[in-house]
């Protein structure tokens, strides 16, 4: 089970973290997630991904200011770098992360 504390620790302990907020009733969430994970894996070796099911862990989304799903939060070096909700493409997310990620890891 996810907790706010676990996610915050993951963010502190890893260079690059994506937190993916979804719910079982969200069809877009289920279509997007595998494509996003595959693209992250292909492009960024250092990424840690945390998935949050907002129907189970109800306190986590409001803590991070999440009010729509799917939502992706990307943290680089412990700081929120990118926030995308609802309408996003995998390519868009990857391209926004690529340059700062490469600078951090070079």
Backbone as CSV, one residue per row, in Angstrom:
resi,resn,N_x,N_y,N_z,CA_x,CA_y,CA_z,C_x,C_y,C_z
1,UNK,0.833,-1.194,0.000,0.000,0.000,0.000,0.879,1.260,0.000
2,UNK,0.507,2.191,-0.844,1.230,3.452,-0.943,0.865,4.377,0.215
3,UNK,1.826,5.165,0.639,1.548,6.222,1.609,2.245,7.491,1.118
4,UNK,1.816,8.626,1.637,2.457,9.893,1.293,3.934,9.837,1.687
5,UNK,4.202,9.265,2.861,5.576,9.157,3.349,6.443,8.315,2.408
6,UNK,5.919,7.162,1.943,6.670,6.304,1.007,7.013,7.057,-0.275
7,UNK,6.028,7.765,-0.815,6.245,8.488,-2.064,7.260,9.612,-1.852
8,UNK,7.123,10.353,-0.763,8.082,11.420,-0.476,9.492,10.876,-0.313
9,UNK,9.642,9.701,0.314,10.956,9.073,0.449,11.518,8.678,-0.907
10,UNK,10.676,8.125,-1.764,11.108,7.754,-3.115,11.603,8.987,-3.860
11,UNK,10.866,10.097,-3.728,11.248,11.342,-4.400,12.596,11.842,-3.879
12,UNK,12.806,11.754,-2.571,14.067,12.226,-1.968,15.254,11.348,-2.349
13,UNK,15.020,10.039,-2.451,16.113,9.084,-2.616,16.501,8.813,-4.067
14,UNK,15.720,9.299,-5.027,15.983,8.999,-6.435,16.129,10.281,-7.238
15,UNK,16.969,10.223,-8.260,17.230,11.372,-9.106,15.993,11.763,-9.920
16,UNK,15.292,10.768,-10.447,14.150,11.024,-11.322,12.992,10.104,-10.923
17,UNK,11.851,10.709,-10.629,10.680,9.937,-10.183,9.445,10.415,-10.923
18,UNK,8.641,9.454,-11.366,7.328,9.771,-11.914,6.282,9.163,-10.996
19,UNK,5.293,9.960,-10.623,4.166,9.461,-9.849,2.959,9.503,-10.779
20,UNK,2.365,8.333,-10.988,1.254,8.177,-11.937,-0.034,7.957,-11.150
21,UNK,-0.968,8.891,-11.264,-2.246,8.815,-10.548,-3.321,8.311,-11.497
22,UNK,-4.024,7.259,-11.057,-5.087,6.692,-11.889,-6.129,6.031,-10.999
23,UNK,-7.134,5.443,-11.654,-8.175,4.698,-10.942,-8.669,3.577,-11.853
24,UNK,-9.215,2.513,-11.268,-9.674,1.375,-12.073,-10.760,1.745,-13.083
25,UNK,-11.531,2.773,-12.813,-12.635,3.155,-13.701,-12.177,4.046,-14.858
26,UNK,-10.899,4.384,-14.907,-10.366,5.316,-15.915,-9.753,4.544,-17.082
27,UNK,-10.468,4.504,-18.214,-9.969,3.777,-19.381,-8.725,4.422,-19.987
28,UNK,-8.685,5.749,-20.004,-7.519,6.457,-20.532,-6.280,6.091,-19.716
29,UNK,-6.455,6.025,-18.389,-5.335,5.679,-17.494,-4.717,4.343,-17.886
30,UNK,-5.582,3.367,-18.149,-5.095,2.015,-18.456,-4.456,1.927,-19.838
31,UNK,-4.920,2.755,-20.770,-4.328,2.764,-22.109,-2.983,3.488,-22.107
32,UNK,-2.897,4.561,-21.328,-1.701,5.403,-21.324,-0.532,4.799,-20.548
33,UNK,-0.823,4.206,-19.413,0.243,3.767,-18.496,1.278,2.833,-19.132
34,UNK,0.879,1.730,-19.791,1.918,0.842,-20.346,2.778,1.534,-21.403
35,UNK,2.173,2.407,-22.209,2.935,3.122,-23.237,3.926,4.081,-22.594
36,UNK,3.484,4.750,-21.554,4.338,5.700,-20.847,5.505,4.984,-20.162
37,UNK,5.208,3.864,-19.504,6.264,3.098,-18.821,7.294,2.569,-19.815
38,UNK,6.822,2.104,-20.958,7.730,1.588,-21.985,8.634,2.711,-22.508
39,UNK,8.052,3.874,-22.762,8.832,5.009,-23.266,9.848,5.483,-22.225
40,UNK,9.452,5.501,-20.959,10.390,5.881,-19.892,11.558,4.913,-19.857
41,UNK,11.245,3.626,-19.926,12.264,2.587,-19.862,13.251,2.709,-21.028
42,UNK,12.731,3.012,-22.217,13.579,3.130,-23.410,14.464,4.375,-23.366
43,UNK,13.961,5.458,-22.783,14.646,6.750,-22.848,15.434,7.130,-21.600
44,UNK,14.997,6.662,-20.447,15.590,7.111,-19.190,15.802,5.924,-18.258
45,UNK,17.038,5.537,-18.073,17.317,4.351,-17.252,17.151,4.593,-15.757
46,UNK,17.279,5.844,-15.330,17.280,6.142,-13.896,15.899,6.400,-13.305
47,UNK,14.836,6.343,-14.108,13.524,6.720,-13.592,12.926,5.677,-12.663
48,UNK,12.389,6.138,-11.557,11.617,5.299,-10.619,10.169,5.730,-10.798
49,UNK,9.266,4.757,-10.903,7.850,5.071,-11.106,7.039,4.578,-9.915
50,UNK,6.206,5.456,-9.406,5.250,5.115,-8.350,3.860,5.262,-8.942
51,UNK,3.014,4.256,-8.730,1.634,4.326,-9.208,0.707,4.480,-8.018
52,UNK,-0.243,5.399,-8.158,-1.200,5.646,-7.083,-2.602,5.421,-7.622
53,UNK,-3.310,4.474,-7.021,-4.721,4.231,-7.334,-5.531,5.120,-6.392
54,UNK,-6.114,6.194,-6.941,-6.780,7.170,-6.086,-8.047,6.621,-5.437
55,UNK,-8.553,5.501,-5.943,-9.746,4.908,-5.318,-9.380,4.139,-4.051
56,UNK,-8.113,3.772,-3.905,-7.641,3.044,-2.729,-6.935,3.999,-1.760
57,UNK,-5.961,4.723,-2.292,-5.192,5.657,-1.461,-5.762,7.060,-1.627
58,UNK,-6.864,7.321,-0.953,-7.638,8.543,-1.182,-6.974,9.808,-0.658
59,UNK,-6.030,9.692,0.277,-5.402,10.889,0.854,-4.209,11.394,0.045
60,UNK,-3.672,10.561,-0.850,-2.439,10.928,-1.541,-2.672,11.991,-2.620
61,UNK,-3.695,11.817,-3.447,-3.941,12.770,-4.541,-4.138,14.195,-4.038
62,UNK,-5.012,14.434,-3.040,-5.163,15.811,-2.554,-3.869,16.376,-1.960
63,UNK,-3.072,15.521,-1.329,-1.795,15.968,-0.765,-0.901,16.574,-1.848
64,UNK,-0.932,15.987,-3.045,-0.122,16.474,-4.161,-0.889,17.439,-5.067
65,UNK,-2.111,17.796,-4.671,-2.910,18.735,-5.458,-3.447,18.139,-6.746
66,UNK,-3.757,16.836,-6.719,-4.255,16.135,-7.907,-5.783,16.032,-7.827
67,UNK,-6.463,16.549,-8.860,-7.926,16.521,-8.861,-8.491,15.970,-10.161
68,UNK,-7.643,15.441,-11.031,-8.085,14.834,-12.289,-7.174,13.648,-12.583
69,UNK,-7.708,12.660,-13.292,-6.880,11.519,-13.679,-7.034,11.270,-15.175
70,UNK,-6.040,10.702,-15.838,-4.725,10.421,-15.275,-3.932,11.709,-15.071
71,UNK,-3.089,11.695,-14.056,-2.144,12.788,-13.837,-0.766,12.184,-13.620
72,UNK,0.210,12.833,-14.222,1.605,12.430,-14.095,2.353,13.579,-13.429
73,UNK,3.068,13.261,-12.364,3.989,14.223,-11.747,5.394,13.690,-11.956
74,UNK,6.281,14.544,-12.419,7.672,14.154,-12.592,8.515,15.015,-11.660
75,UNK,9.342,14.342,-10.871,10.256,15.011,-9.961,11.680,14.742,-10.427
76,UNK,12.460,15.806,-10.570,13.867,15.679,-10.903,14.660,16.281,-9.754
77,UNK,15.550,15.487,-9.216,16.386,15.909,-8.090,15.537,16.433,-6.926
78,UNK,14.422,15.745,-6.663,13.585,16.071,-5.505,12.595,17.204,-5.702
79,UNK,12.612,17.846,-6.870,11.715,18.972,-7.106,10.716,18.638,-8.208
80,UNK,9.474,19.093,-8.022,8.477,18.863,-9.073,8.904,19.621,-10.312
81,UNK,8.998,18.876,-11.413,9.449,19.460,-12.672,8.310,19.547,-13.683
82,UNK,7.439,18.539,-13.700,6.397,18.464,-14.722,5.116,17.928,-14.102
83,UNK,3.997,18.512,-14.518,2.676,18.068,-14.067,1.784,18.050,-15.299
84,UNK,1.279,16.880,-15.639,0.387,16.740,-16.795,-0.870,16.021,-16.339
85,UNK,-2.022,16.544,-16.754,-3.295,15.910,-16.413,-4.142,15.692,-17.656
86,UNK,-4.930,14.645,-17.593,-5.917,14.287,-18.612,-5.350,14.115,-20.005
87,UNK,-5.284,15.190,-20.765,-4.917,15.083,-22.179,-3.418,15.273,-22.350
88,UNK,-2.729,14.165,-22.538,-1.280,14.219,-22.740,-0.888,13.090,-23.678
89,UNK,0.184,13.314,-24.406,0.696,12.233,-25.240,2.004,11.751,-24.630
90,UNK,2.342,10.520,-24.921,3.593,9.955,-24.417,4.768,10.766,-24.940
91,UNK,4.742,11.102,-26.229,5.824,11.865,-26.844,6.023,13.217,-26.186
92,UNK,4.914,13.850,-25.847,4.947,15.166,-25.193,5.640,15.068,-23.834
93,UNK,5.270,14.063,-23.040,5.860,13.876,-21.717,7.363,13.594,-21.847
94,UNK,7.727,12.692,-22.748,9.132,12.314,-22.933,9.958,13.514,-23.391
95,UNK,9.435,14.275,-24.350,10.223,15.400,-24.878,10.430,16.485,-23.819
96,UNK,9.468,16.686,-22.935,9.618,17.698,-21.887,10.645,17.281,-20.821
97,UNK,10.816,15.986,-20.637,11.743,15.481,-19.624,13.169,15.363,-20.170
98,UNK,13.296,15.076,-21.458,14.563,14.630,-22.059,15.761,15.549,-21.761
99,UNK,15.664,16.815,-22.094,16.831,17.700,-21.954,17.256,17.862,-20.481
100,UNK,16.366,18.225,-19.574,16.822,18.367,-18.172,17.351,17.053,-17.601
101,UNK,16.746,15.939,-17.997,17.211,14.629,-17.529,18.635,14.362,-18.006
102,UNK,18.878,14.635,-19.295,20.217,14.394,-19.861,21.260,15.284,-19.193
103,UNK,20.901,16.528,-18.872,21.821,17.433,-18.187,22.155,16.890,-16.796
104,UNK,21.125,16.394,-16.096,21.323,15.870,-14.732,22.176,14.608,-14.708
105,UNK,22.042,13.783,-15.727,22.716,12.479,-15.700,24.033,12.462,-16.452
106,UNK,24.421,13.578,-17.070,25.676,13.573,-17.841,26.864,13.938,-16.960
